[in-house]
Amino acid sequence: MEQELHVVARLFPSVVSGAKRSTIRWREADIRLGLMRYVCLDDPDQTAVVRVVRVTSMPLADAAEYLGTETEWPTQAMLDGMREHYPDIELHDIVQVIEHLSPQESKMQSPDIVD
């Protein structure tokens, strides 16, 4: 699989369960529509394949509203959370918002997926 993103261990179960269906990335490899593998940072043997259905570039300041999560992620909380991964990020920086199906839905659409 060509596309791959790493995800912290605390978020990996949400990817696997389908609760997490998007990710925001800054200055990482450009992601395209199609299959993508998430790899757990703490245990690279744990992976989940998802189908990316939309990739949108926008300022970080707009991402929570775009995803409908502004109540859970008000502006400062979003910035603080992103700075855990990207210490130099600012609200005006352009990020990739990557939206995807759950691993289960992805497998239904592409039965040949091998985790």
Number of C-alpha atoms within 10 A of each C-alpha: 9 8 16 16 16 14 17 14 15 11 12 21 14 13 24 19 13 17 12 16 18 19 16 16 20 17 11 9 11 11 20 14 14 14 21 21 19 22 20 21 16 13 10 12 10 14 20 23 25 27 23 22 14 16 18 14 16 15 14 24 19 16 23 18 14 12 12 10 12 15 9 10 16 13 18 11 12 18 18 15 13 19 13 10 12 14 11 9 18 15 16 11 14 19 22 22 23 20 20 25 22 23 23 17 14 20 18 11 12 13 10 8 15 9 13
